[in-house]
Amino acid sequence: MLVTHADGNLGLVDGDERLIAEQIEYYRSQAAEYDETSRPPGDSLGDFGHELTRALDAFRPTGNVLEIASGTGAWTIQLLRHASLITALDASPEMHDQAAVKINGDPRVRFVLGDVFSWEPDTPYDVVFFANWLSHVPPTRFETFWAMVGNALRASGRIFFIDELLDAWRQDHLPEEFVGDAGAPIVHRSLRDGRCFRVVKVFWDPRELEPKLRGLGWHTEVHPVGPFFWAEARRLDRPGSAT
């Protein structure tokens, strides 16, 4: 497995530093149990997952793809159905270890270890993809995150992302309690060993997300699927974009 260390410092430089570091530590600690807890046997929401996969297949993420917060590789496998190359970016080496088992040495995947909020793209990408990540971006980091995405994307590039509209899918097996305020919505999540972590969780309303991204220069179409959504985005100044 090829792992590139994008930077040696996973810290940040402002008031969100501790929260982001704690979120990273949660996912590092959760890696071994992530797949089982996020997709438990008999998952009643599995059909929605199939619909999201079909939407991604219809989008056809071809060419050089950047997958942000790639996790255990569940979506990396789906991207490999179309992509020529994939850069799988995640801050957790433990998540990369889980993903490496799934991709079984496929040379099209390059694992990059780095914090999304400090990582800088090293090559232009045809597609940027992220699933269940935007909801973990603190509101104070929203604009800088999308600026990074823009820097990573070719002028003609495309974006596909997936996330949650509401917290319905966690009620049975991953209960969580909001403890933050409107400035930084935070939930407490516990691991099987009893440790508890703070994690950012922002549920975006498509009626708010589309105009917010338009203000940042993106044409976005959000498609609800049960308690989830999938979305496509591209630059407003791209030929053929809606204005």
N, C-alpha and C positions, 0 to 999 in steps of 0.2 A: 504494500500500500504506500503510495506516494503522498506524503503530507508536507505541505509548504507552510512554514511559520510566517504569517504575514507580518506580525510584529510581536515583540516580546512583552508588551505591556497591555494587559487587558483592562487597565484602569481608565477612568475618564477624568475630565478636568473641571466639572462644575457640580451643581447641587444634586444631580441625578447619579453621581458616581457610585455611591454605596448601594443604591437601589439596583442599578444595572449589574453591579458586581454580584449582588445577592441573587439576582435572576439567573445569571450565568452559573453560579454555584448550584442553584437548584437543578438546572438541567444536566449539569455534570453528574450530580448525585443521583438523578432520576434515570439516567440513560439505560441501565440494565433492566428497569421495570417499565420503561416508557411504552413500548409496544403493547404490553399486556394491559396496562391501565388505560391507554388511550383508545384501544380497540378490543374491548373485552369480549369473551365468547358470548354469542347471542346478542350482540350490539343491535339495539332496535333502530339505530340510525344508520345502519350499514348501507341501506338502499340510497341514501343521500350521497354517501361516499362514492357509490358507483356512478351516480349522475355527475358528480364533480369530475370524476375520471374521464367520463365521456366528453365533457366540455373541454377538458385539456386536450384530448385526442383530436377533437374538431379544430381546436386552435392550432395544432401542429407546431410544437416548439422545436423547430429545426435549427441547424447551424450550431454556433457556439453559444452555450447557455450558461448563465450564472444562476445558481440556486442559492438563495440567501436563507440562512438558518436551516440547513439541510437535514439536521437531526439524524435519526436512525436510518435514513435512506428510503423510507417508504415511498416518497414522491420521486426520488432519484431514479428508482426502477421504472416508474412511469415515463419520466423524461427520456430515458434511454430508448424508448420505443421510437423516438423521433430525432433526438439530438446527435450531432456529430461529435461534440465535445461538451463536457459538463465540468464547471468549476463549482464544487460543493463547499460552501463557506459556512463554518460553524465555529463557535467559541469553545466547544467541548470536545476534547480528544476522545472522551468516552463515547460520545455520540458517533464520532467518526469510526471508532472501532466496531460499533454495532452495524453501521452502514457498510463497512468493508466486507462483512460477512454476506450481506445481501447482494452486493454487486459482483462478488466472487472474482475479483481481479480484472474486471473489465477495464481495458486501458483507456477508454474514453473519459473516465472520471478522474479528476484531479481534486484531492482533498486539500483544502486550505484552512488552517487553524488561525482564527482571528476574530476579534470583536467587530461586529457589523458597524458599530458606531465610530470606530477609528480606522477601519480598513479602507484602503484606497485601491480602486480597480487598476490592474496591471495590463489589461488588454481590452479592446472593445468587444461587446457582446451583441449577438443578434436578438437574444431573448433574455429577460430577467424574470425569474420565477421565485415566488415565496408563498408558502402555505402556513396559515395559522401563526404568522409572524407580525403582521401589521398591528394586531391587537396588543402586542408586547412592546410597541414603540411608545415611549412616553410622549404626551402631547408636546412637550418642550423640544423633542427631537424629531418631530414629524417633518418639518421643512428640510432639516439637514439630511435626514434619511432619504427623502425624495431627490435631493440634490445629488447625493451619492449615486442613486439609481440612474439619474440622468447622465452623470459622468461615466457610468459603466456601459451605457447603451450606445450603439451606433445610431447615426442620424435616422436611419430607417428602421430602427429596432422596435421591438414590441415587449409588452409586459403582461404577464398573467399572474394573478394572485387569488388566493383562497383564504377565507377566514370565517368567523362566527358572527351571526347577527345577534345572538343572545346565548345565555349560559345553559340552555336546556340539556345539552348532551352530558354535562358534568354532574347533574343533580344526583344520579343514582350511585356512581362509583368514584367520583372525584369531587365531593362537596367542598365548596370554598366560600369564604366570607369576605365581602368587600370591607376594607379598613381604611382606604384612602379617601381623598377628597376629589372634587371635580377637576382640580389641577393635575392630579396624577392618580387615576383610579388604580388601586392596589388590592390584591387579594392575598390571603394567606393560603399556602398549599403545604400539605404534610406528606412526608414519605412514609413508607411502611415501618421504618425504624423509629418513627416518632418525631424526627426533625421537622421543623416548620420554617418556611421561607416566604419572603415577600416577592410577589411577581406582579408586574404591570399587566392590566387587562382592560383594554378599551374596546367596547362594542360599538362599531360604527354603523350609523344609519345611512343607507345608500343616498337618501335625500340630502344628507349633509356631506357625505364623502365625495360625491361627484362634483359639486360646485367648489368644494375646498381644493380638490386636485386641479380643477380648471383654473383656479386662481394661481396655481403654481406652474401652469403651462401644460397640463395634461388633459387630453380627452379620454374620459373613462366611462365605461359602461358596466354597471353592476347588476348581476343577475342572482336574485335570491333563490336558494334551494333549501327548503325547510328552514332549519335554524342556522344554515350556513349561507355563504354566497361565493360566487366566483366572479372575477372581473378581468376585463382587458383594458389596457391603457396604452396610449401612444402620444407623442408630442403633438401639441396643437399646431405647430408650424410645419408638421410633416405634410407633404402633398397628399390630398385626399382626406385630411382630417376635418372633422366637423368644426365649425366656428360659432 
